[in-house]
Amino acid sequence: MASGELDCVMGSFSMTGRENEYRWAGPYLASRQVVAVDPQSDIYTLADLEDKIVAVQSTTKPEGILLNCTNENVPQIKELYSFSDGSYLNPALVEGLVDAVAAHESSLLTYEKDYGVTYRILDEPLLKVGLGTAFDINDTRGIDVKLTHAYQEMLADGTMERLVSKYFDDPSPFLNMEGLS
C-alpha cells in the first residue's frame, strides 16, 4: 500500500491489534472465533471446557488463543488437538474423539449449511473483533472516512443485514459491534 500498488486491504481483515498500523474504514462487520459442541453436550459456557478435549485447525486464531491462554474465560483444557485440515473437526466431534471444536464462526455455520450437521455454538466467543478496510497509515485521500460513512449508512439502513442474510440465516452475530476486542 505504501508503494501505491494497492489502494487498500479488505476481506476478513481484523482491525483489532492493528489500530495504529493502518488508516481504517470500519468496522463494517464483527468476526467471532467460537466454540461449537454437539447439541446434546453438557458444555454451555467456556468455563465448561475445563478438563475437556478441544479440536482446532492448526495455525488458526483459536489454536493460538487456546495454546497461549489469551482468553481468561477459558479454563485449563485436558488436551488440544490441532488438525492440519479443518474438515477433520466435525468428524472428530461426531465420533466423540473431542468434546468441542473451536473455529471461525462463519466457517462452522457454512459447514452446517453445506453438510447438514448441527452444532450448538456457545454464546460466549473466544474472540470478537471488528473487520475493516485498511489503507496505508500515510494515505491522506480521505477514502477511509468516506468508506466508514458508507459502512455506517449500510448498517443503519439494513443494507448490510440484507447482504449478510444471503449467506447466513441469522446475520445478527456479524452485525453486533458491541464489545469488539
C-alpha positions in Angstrom: 0.0 0.0 0.0 2.8 2.4 0.8 4.2 2.0 -2.8 0.8 2.7 -4.3 0.5 -0.7 -5.8 -2.6 -1.4 -3.7 -5.2 1.1 -2.5 -6.4 -0.9 0.4 -6.7 -4.4 2.0 -10.1 -5.8 2.7 -11.7 -9.2 3.3 -11.9 -10.5 6.9 -9.0 -8.2 7.9 -9.4 -7.5 11.6 -8.8 -4.1 13.0 -8.1 -5.3 16.5 -4.5 -5.0 17.5 -3.7 -3.2 14.3 -5.4 0.1 15.1 -2.2 2.2 14.8 -0.7 0.3 11.8 -3.2 1.5 9.2 -5.8 4.1 8.4 -9.1 2.3 8.8 -12.5 2.3 7.3 -14.9 0.4 9.6 -15.7 -1.7 11.3 -18.2 -3.0 8.9 -18.8 -6.4 10.4 -18.0 -8.3 13.6 -16.0 -11.5 13.3 -16.0 -14.2 16.0 -13.9 -17.1 16.9 -16.2 -19.5 18.7 -16.6 -22.9 20.3 -19.1 -25.4 19.0 -20.3 -28.6 20.6 -22.8 -31.4 19.9 -26.3 -30.2 20.6 -26.6 -32.8 23.3 -23.4 -31.8 25.1 -23.3 -30.6 28.7 -20.9 -27.8 27.6 -22.8 -24.4 27.7 -20.1 -21.9 28.5 -16.3 -21.5 28.1 -15.9 -22.4 31.7 -17.5 -25.8 31.0 -14.4 -26.6 28.8 -12.4 -27.4 31.9 -10.6 -30.7 31.5 -12.2 -31.3 28.1 -10.6 -32.1 24.7 -10.9 -29.4 22.1 -10.0 -29.6 18.4 -8.9 -26.7 16.2 -7.3 -26.3 12.8 -3.6 -25.6 13.1 -2.3 -22.1 12.6 -5.7 -20.5 13.3 -6.7 -17.9 15.9 -8.5 -20.5 18.1 -5.3 -22.5 18.2 -3.3 -19.5 19.3 -5.9 -18.5 21.9 -6.0 -21.9 23.5 -2.3 -22.6 23.3 -1.3 -19.2 24.7 -4.2 -18.9 27.2 -5.1 -15.5 26.0 -8.8 -15.6 26.9 -9.1 -15.5 30.7 -12.6 -17.1 30.5 -11.2 -20.4 29.1 -10.1 -22.8 31.9 -7.4 -25.4 31.7 -8.5 -27.9 29.0 -7.3 -31.5 29.0 -5.9 -31.6 25.5 -5.9 -29.6 22.3 -5.9 -31.5 19.0 -4.6 -29.4 16.1 -5.6 -30.7 12.7 -3.9 -29.6 9.5 -7.2 -29.5 7.7 -10.4 -28.0 9.1 -12.5 -30.8 7.5 -11.4 -33.1 10.3 -13.1 -31.0 13.0 -16.7 -32.3 12.5 -15.8 -36.0 12.3 -13.8 -35.7 15.4 -16.7 -34.1 17.2 -19.3 -36.5 15.8 -17.2 -39.6 16.6 -16.7 -38.4 20.2 -12.9 -38.0 19.9 -13.2 -34.4 21.1 -15.7 -32.6 23.3 -15.7 -29.4 21.4 -14.3 -27.7 18.3 -13.1 -24.1 18.1 -13.1 -22.2 14.8 -14.2 -19.1 13.0 -18.0 -18.8 13.4 -18.6 -18.3 9.7 -16.8 -21.5 8.8 -18.8 -23.5 11.3 -22.1 -22.0 10.0 -21.2 -22.7 6.4 -20.2 -26.3 7.3 -23.6 -26.8 9.0 -25.4 -25.5 6.0 -23.4 -27.3 3.4 -23.3 -30.7 5.1 -26.5 -30.8 7.2 -24.8 -31.1 10.5 -25.9 -29.3 13.6 -23.7 -27.6 16.2 -24.5 -25.7 19.3 -22.3 -22.6 19.2 -21.6 -21.2 22.6 -22.8 -17.7 23.2 -19.5 -16.6 24.6 -16.9 -16.2 21.9 -13.2 -16.9 22.2 -12.5 -13.7 20.4 -14.6 -11.0 18.8 -13.1 -8.4 16.5 -14.2 -5.8 14.0 -13.5 -6.2 10.3 -12.3 -3.2 8.4 -10.7 -1.9 5.3 -7.1 -0.9 5.8 -5.4 1.9 4.0 -1.7 3.0 4.3 -1.2 4.9 7.5 0.0 7.9 5.5 -2.9 7.9 3.0 -4.4 11.4 3.0 -7.1 11.0 0.3 -9.9 10.7 2.8 -11.2 7.5 1.3 -11.2 5.8 4.7 -13.5 8.5 6.1 -15.9 8.2 3.2 -16.0 4.4 3.3 -16.6 4.4 7.1 -19.6 6.7 6.5 -20.8 4.4 3.8 -20.5 1.4 6.1 -22.4 3.2 8.8 -25.2 4.0 6.4 -25.3 0.4 5.2 -25.6 -0.8 8.8 -28.2 1.7 9.7 -30.5 1.3 6.6 -30.4 -2.5 6.7 -28.3 -3.0 3.5 -25.5 -4.8 5.4 -28.1 -7.1 7.1 -29.6 -8.0 3.7 -26.2 -8.8 2.3 -25.1 -11.0 5.2 -28.6 -12.7 5.2 -27.7 -14.1 1.8 -25.0 -16.2 3.4 -26.3 -16.8 7.0 -29.8 -17.5 8.3 -29.0 -15.3 11.4 -26.9 -12.3 10.5 -27.1 -10.7 14.0 -23.7 -12.0 15.3 -22.0 -10.4 12.4 -23.8 -7.1 12.8 -23.4 -6.7 16.6 -20.4 -4.3 17.0 -20.7 -4.1 20.8 -17.8 -5.5 22.8 -15.3 -5.7 20.0 -11.9 -6.5 21.3 
